Amino acid sequence: MKLTNLSIKDLLNDDKNLTFLVGAGCSIDSPSCLPAGKAMMETLIIYTCHESEVEKILQIEDLRFEGLIEVIRDQLDKNLATIEYYGQCDKPNMQHFFLADMIQKGHFVMTTNFDFLIEYALLYSGVPEKNIVPVITREDFGRFQDPYELLNSGKNSLYKIHGSPHNIITNENTIDSLVATIQAFGSNKEGLDIFQMESFKRPFFENITNQRSLVVMGYSGSDDFDVVPTLKIIKNLKEIIWIDFLYDDGGKEKVYSVDSLMSDSSQNLDKVSQILLDIYETGNIQKIYRVNVNTSRMVKELLETPPMLSSEQFALPPIGWLKHNLSAPSDVDKFFIAFNIYRHFNRYDEAISCMHMMSLLSGLQPDNPRQANAYLNIAAIYIDKGDYEKAFEFYEDAEVIYKKIGDLDGISGVLNGKGMVYKKQGKFEEALRLYEQALDISKSSNNVDRVAVILDNMANIYRDRGNLSKASDYQEEALKIFGEKGMLKDRAASLTNIGQTLCQKGDYQEALTHLDQALKISEQLKDEKAIGLILEAKADVYVNQERILEAIELRSKAVQIFDNLGLKKDKAIALVNLANILQNQNSFEEAQEKFQQAHLIFKELNDHPALIRLDLEMGFMYLNQGDFFKALRVYREASQINDKLNISGLQEEIYKKFNHIRNNLALKSDDYLKQRNFIDAINLLKKVIEISEEWNDSIGKAVMLIKLARIYKEQGQPDGAIKCYEEAIRIFQESKEFKYMELAVQELSAIYLNLGKPEMSIHYFENLMEFYTKKDLQEKNVDVLFNLGVLYSRMGKFDKALEKMNDALSILNILGLEKSEKADKIHRQIENIENQKKIKAKFDKFENRFNI
């Protein structure tokens, strides 16, 4: 921006036709004293959210006023009584009187505010009520779309572009006109570009700005769902004059002109400067000014006759209004409101915590539907996190309650949720069956919102199966409902799904059009997860268009987004997709790194189907590189996983790929051993261990270490054997592989006994017992105690041996296994130890008697 020598009087001179756009900042000054947006939000959060969550929610920078109002409306405030608070103030300040003066001088004013302070300023300025025309409703905008007609008929018009709860001039209830929630911003918008004025307001907006200077006051630009996007497409404005409040302006304003040089420093621009630069770069408006000024001082100097302001300030605190006009929220309500805020911002841990508290409180009453709702919401979060088993469990818990109380909508939600789980697991038939049941229930109960969600879910299955025509039909039907209902988050998801379908059809440009609109919505909603998914979908289009570098950039951004959100499953999928691009570009090392990162995540999540798909991708890459060792490793893992899942046809596919190399290395080491060729057996096992370590196959590595340890033991190299056993035990402890860990400890104990170091044998068994105790694996400790008892008896420490055996029995008694085979075995061993003890006592007595 360039500092000019202009003053505010130069910009607002009498020769110009001015149109004012007024935001909430104009109503803060005394005596109006209405709270700023942040202050009002803080009050709402304190009143409606549980005290345990207030501080955390106040720290969410991207929480918007409209989003908060929507959450509160859905839970507590169906009639938006919260907005009525602004109408309680009847004390206009200097800025309102200035705007009233501008209206009387033939200029136009439009506002996004919900208060009536400009109307009051007109009335207090002596304008007859019959000459004041607030334009609020859809019908109003249709009748008075040309402000010049009202001006020429002697009327003073005020355009309230976000509606108003009342028309205080006509006493008309206009609550339906309010655009106070995100849903309202998204409702009934035609076409793809929804972040503009509603279509019925556009003729008015074009008329009120045509060949005029637009003056923006009290408007931060942060709540720019419709006004700023509309400004970016307006072509007939002469200029924009953006008044930006600066408390200490030194008694003089600074006027800056916006120019192309701002682009060079666009990374450091504040919100207002970025908005002005974006508008400038459209090329529609050549003169754009930013005025840094104390607005209160400015209007006082501009007014020819100072108005008589109220000597009393508006003193109704918003918290007092809320307490008297909203039902006091219960703790369940407060946790639910906090949950909805957290979930919108993908803060899953906090959201789940709130739902657990809601479930706990609701569970005090049997078969409470709110407890079922809590389970339903917890399940949905686990789907987002990729934990499908947990999600399914909570859906089942919710279903039990819904069936008991006969809640069909609840049952429909459960069926839809279970269908989503099955779809994620690749069980398309089961998913479609549940979706169909949910759809029938939702249609019969006229739950249109749910119908749209289910249609969109079903479309995804049809698309994945290649039935693109049916997928498109379902998607368009769902998108229409989302648009009519203002369900912006769902609309963005639907646009993303349509974009993916269009990509599969080969209509890449139209796919990008839909995906860009989905991205625009999600960016406005600050929905980071959705942004990541859209970037992934756009990358698919770019790959098909052979725009590889752009695809890599988008996929890398998606990986980072999912990592920041802690969404491990989505991050892993993005990593696999990125790796596939890289390997197709022969960037094998980079691809291998991404595959390995994804592999670790899928393994951590215990997502076996995903591991199989990943192993097949990796194996294909290794075979292309001629690295059969690595290919064998990943194919073997895929086969082992599928042994448990038994996915139809997959095992055959795996065997076709690696049958000629499968198990050759491990079997070869056995052949070497049979031939007493220890050197080659050791070298081969070391190679297998190296492969296992390289691909983080800790269990495979540890098993090979045990085999290697046994060879060292047979060759009389106890130090080498001990080193292998110790490393294997460490790995088993970290990976919780209890079976092999106990085996390794037993074999290592035998070596130490042969070396005459029984204390080391005891040391490892005691460490094992400590590990099991920490993991609360008491039954495992029974075996450890038994082995310790045997060791102590061999050392002649019979009392210590009996102590360990009795400790083992005590655990079995606690576990209710006092009559088990294991207990019988211990009893027999105790009997043997007691006999040994008696024999030893007799022998000692004999020795002492004869002084042997």
Buried (B, 14 or more C-beta within 10 A) or exposed (E): BEEBEBBBEEBBEEEBEBBBBBBBBBBBBBBBBBBBBEEBBBBBBBBBBBEBBBEBBBEBEEBBBBBBBBBBBBBBBEEBBBBBBBBBBBBBBBBBBBBBBBBBEEBBBBBBBBBBBBBBBBBBBEBEEEBBBBBBBBEBBEEBBEBEEBBEEEBBBBBBBBBBBBBBBEEBEBBEBBBBBBBBBBBBBEEBEBBBBBEBBBBBBBBBBBEBBBBBBBBBBBBBBBBBBBBBBBEEBBBBBBBBBBEEBEEEBBBBBBEEEBEEEEEEBEEBBBBBBBBBBEEBBEBBBBBBBBBBBBBBEBBEEEBEBBEEEBEEEBEEBBEEBBEEBBBBBBBBBBBBBBBBBBBBEBBBBBBBBBBBBBBEEEBBBBBBBBBBBBBBBBBBBBBBEBBBBBBEBBBEBBBEEEBBBBBBBBBBBBBBBBBBBBBBEBBBBBBBBBBEBBBEBEBBEBBBBBBBBBBBBBBBEEBBEBBBBBBEBBBBBBBBBBBBBBBBBBBBBBBBBBBBBEBBEBBBBBBBBBBBBBBBBBBBBBBBBBBBBBBBBBBBBEBBEBBBBBBBBBBBBBBEBEBBBBBBBBBBBBBBBBBEEEBBEBBBBBBBBBBBBBBEBEBBBBBBBBBBBBBBBBBEBEBBBBBBBBBBBBBBBBEEBEBEEBBEEBEEBBEEBBEEBBEBBEEBBEEEBBEBBBEBBBBBBEBBBBBEBBBBBBBBBBBBBBBBBEEEBBEBBBBBBBBBBBBBBEBEBBEBBBBBBBBBBEBBBEEEEBEBBBEBBEBBBEBBEEEEBBBBBBBBBBBBBBBBBEBEBBEBBBBBBEBBBBBBEEBEBBEBEBBEEBEEBBEBBBEBBEEEEEEEEEEEEEEE
